[in-house]
């Protein structure tokens, strides 16, 4: 599956990126994630539908402030997880609500 972009009101959710236009690695490092292969792994998980992840971003700058993930299980349930950089908990909360609706409505998953 190709990554799906989502509008969460004041926040914009998109796939993680590390390219010549947008690099989420500094924001990930601020969140404690320093694995150099992390962004590529998240992209591969979209491709094989084992985990869906979103960078929660400030819409005018595309700066990543949080990450949300959905991990589906074979029984149709899924785990919803997320973390936010310090001070950006409202962005995480808004994103979690929006991703829950997306996972249940568009993907047919039951969030457990």
C-alpha contacts under 8 A as a table, 3 or more apart, distances in Angstrom:
res1	aa1	res2	aa2	distance
1	X	46	X	5.75
1	X	47	X	5.14
1	X	48	X	7.07
1	X	49	X	6.34
2	X	46	X	6.45
2	X	47	X	6.50
3	X	14	X	7.43
3	X	15	X	5.93
3	X	43	X	7.95
3	X	46	X	6.28
3	X	52	X	7.62
4	X	14	X	6.78
4	X	15	X	7.32
5	X	12	X	7.63
5	X	13	X	5.58
5	X	14	X	4.62
5	X	15	X	7.05
5	X	54	X	7.99
6	X	12	X	6.22
6	X	13	X	4.96
6	X	14	X	6.59
6	X	98	X	7.89
7	X	10	X	7.85
7	X	11	X	6.38
7	X	12	X	4.90
7	X	13	X	6.12
8	X	11	X	5.01
8	X	12	X	5.79
8	X	13	X	6.96
8	X	94	X	6.34
8	X	95	X	5.90
8	X	98	X	5.89
9	X	12	X	7.48
9	X	94	X	7.68
10	X	58	X	7.59
10	X	59	X	7.35
11	X	56	X	6.45
11	X	57	X	5.75
11	X	58	X	5.58
11	X	59	X	5.92
11	X	91	X	6.59
11	X	94	X	7.65
11	X	95	X	7.36
12	X	56	X	5.85
12	X	57	X	5.10
12	X	58	X	6.36
12	X	59	X	5.44
12	X	62	X	7.88
13	X	54	X	5.56
13	X	55	X	5.48
13	X	56	X	4.63
13	X	57	X	6.01
13	X	95	X	7.39
14	X	54	X	5.11
14	X	55	X	5.34
14	X	56	X	6.84
14	X	57	X	7.64
15	X	43	X	7.63
15	X	53	X	6.46
15	X	54	X	4.94
15	X	55	X	5.81
16	X	24	X	6.48
16	X	39	X	5.95
16	X	42	X	7.34
16	X	43	X	7.55
16	X	53	X	7.41
16	X	54	X	6.26
16	X	55	X	5.43
17	X	22	X	6.01
17	X	23	X	5.57
17	X	24	X	5.63
17	X	25	X	7.99
17	X	39	X	6.34
18	X	21	X	7.92
18	X	22	X	5.87
18	X	23	X	4.04
18	X	24	X	5.77
18	X	25	X	6.61
18	X	39	X	6.73
19	X	22	X	5.55
19	X	23	X	5.71
20	X	23	X	7.23
22	X	62	X	7.81
23	X	26	X	7.19
24	X	27	X	5.36
24	X	28	X	6.13
24	X	63	X	7.65
24	X	64	X	6.34
25	X	28	X	4.90
25	X	29	X	6.03
25	X	34	X	7.54
25	X	36	X	8.00
25	X	39	X	7.84
26	X	29	X	5.03
26	X	30	X	6.26
27	X	30	X	4.98
27	X	31	X	6.42
27	X	63	X	7.84
27	X	64	X	6.02
27	X	65	X	6.83
27	X	85	X	7.84
28	X	31	X	4.97
28	X	32	X	6.38
28	X	33	X	5.06
28	X	34	X	6.78
29	X	32	X	4.87
29	X	33	X	4.78
29	X	34	X	5.08
30	X	33	X	7.33
30	X	85	X	6.79
31	X	83	X	7.64
31	X	84	X	7.03
31	X	85	X	5.69
33	X	38	X	7.88
34	X	38	X	7.79
35	X	38	X	5.35
36	X	39	X	7.57
37	X	40	X	5.42
37	X	41	X	6.06
38	X	41	X	5.09
38	X	42	X	6.23
39	X	42	X	5.16
39	X	43	X	6.34
40	X	43	X	5.09
40	X	44	X	6.27
41	X	44	X	5.07
41	X	45	X	6.22
42	X	45	X	5.06
42	X	46	X	6.53
42	X	51	X	7.36
42	X	52	X	7.48
42	X	53	X	6.72
43	X	46	X	5.25
43	X	47	X	6.49
44	X	47	X	4.94
44	X	48	X	6.32
45	X	48	X	5.23
45	X	49	X	5.61
45	X	50	X	5.17
45	X	51	X	5.10
45	X	52	X	6.69
46	X	49	X	4.88
46	X	50	X	6.66
46	X	51	X	6.01
46	X	52	X	5.46
46	X	53	X	7.66
49	X	52	X	6.95
50	X	71	X	6.27
50	X	72	X	6.43
51	X	69	X	6.80
51	X	70	X	5.68
51	X	71	X	4.53
51	X	72	X	6.62
52	X	69	X	5.51
52	X	70	X	5.11
52	X	71	X	6.48
53	X	67	X	7.00
53	X	68	X	5.56
53	X	69	X	4.22
53	X	70	X	6.40
54	X	67	X	5.60
54	X	68	X	5.23
54	X	69	X	6.40
55	X	64	X	5.73
55	X	65	X	7.36
55	X	66	X	5.98
55	X	67	X	4.68
55	X	68	X	6.67
56	X	64	X	5.58
56	X	65	X	5.77
56	X	66	X	4.93
56	X	67	X	5.65
56	X	68	X	7.28
56	X	91	X	6.98
56	X	92	X	7.17
56	X	95	X	6.71
57	X	61	X	7.85
57	X	62	X	5.20
57	X	63	X	5.18
57	X	64	X	4.37
57	X	65	X	5.67
57	X	66	X	7.17
58	X	61	X	5.82
58	X	62	X	5.22
58	X	63	X	5.43
58	X	64	X	6.71
58	X	65	X	7.22
59	X	62	X	5.30
59	X	63	X	7.70
64	X	67	X	7.76
65	X	84	X	6.01
65	X	85	X	5.61
65	X	88	X	6.27
65	X	91	X	7.41
66	X	82	X	7.22
66	X	83	X	5.63
66	X	84	X	4.03
66	X	85	X	5.95
66	X	88	X	7.15
66	X	91	X	7.06
66	X	92	X	5.92
67	X	82	X	5.42
67	X	83	X	5.62
67	X	84	X	6.50
67	X	92	X	7.42
68	X	80	X	7.37
68	X	81	X	5.71
68	X	82	X	4.19
68	X	83	X	6.76
68	X	92	X	7.53
68	X	95	X	7.23
68	X	96	X	6.79
68	X	99	X	7.80
69	X	79	X	7.95
69	X	80	X	5.81
69	X	81	X	5.18
69	X	82	X	6.05
70	X	78	X	6.29
70	X	79	X	5.58
70	X	80	X	4.71
70	X	81	X	6.49
70	X	103	X	7.59
71	X	78	X	5.28
71	X	79	X	5.17
71	X	80	X	6.73
72	X	76	X	6.75
72	X	77	X	5.98
72	X	78	X	4.13
72	X	79	X	6.54
72	X	109	X	7.22
73	X	76	X	5.78
73	X	77	X	5.44
73	X	78	X	5.56
74	X	77	X	7.34
76	X	108	X	7.48
76	X	109	X	5.29
76	X	110	X	6.23
77	X	109	X	5.29
77	X	110	X	4.42
77	X	111	X	5.61
77	X	112	X	6.18
78	X	109	X	6.12
78	X	110	X	5.95
78	X	111	X	4.86
78	X	112	X	5.95
79	X	111	X	5.89
79	X	112	X	5.85
80	X	96	X	7.73
80	X	100	X	7.38
80	X	111	X	6.56
80	X	112	X	7.65
81	X	96	X	7.99
82	X	92	X	7.00
82	X	96	X	7.43
83	X	92	X	6.82
84	X	87	X	7.77
84	X	88	X	5.71
84	X	89	X	5.73
84	X	91	X	7.68
84	X	92	X	5.91
85	X	88	X	5.63
85	X	89	X	7.41
86	X	89	X	7.13
87	X	90	X	7.99
88	X	91	X	5.41
88	X	92	X	6.67
89	X	92	X	5.00
89	X	93	X	6.20
90	X	93	X	5.02
90	X	94	X	6.18
91	X	94	X	5.22
91	X	95	X	6.06
92	X	95	X	5.05
92	X	96	X	5.98
93	X	96	X	5.18
93	X	97	X	6.38
94	X	97	X	5.38
94	X	98	X	6.40
95	X	98	X	5.12
95	X	99	X	5.97
96	X	99	X	5.17
96	X	100	X	5.96
97	X	100	X	5.24
97	X	101	X	6.48
98	X	101	X	5.26
98	X	102	X	6.29
99	X	102	X	4.89
99	X	103	X	5.94
100	X	103	X	5.17
100	X	104	X	6.12
100	X	111	X	7.06
101	X	104	X	5.27
101	X	105	X	5.76
101	X	106	X	7.90
102	X	105	X	5.19
102	X	106	X	5.26
102	X	107	X	6.81
103	X	106	X	5.75
103	X	107	X	4.88
103	X	108	X	6.32
103	X	109	X	5.60
103	X	110	X	7.64
103	X	111	X	7.66
104	X	107	X	5.78
104	X	108	X	4.77
104	X	109	X	4.73
104	X	110	X	5.81
104	X	111	X	7.07
105	X	108	X	5.50
105	X	109	X	7.60
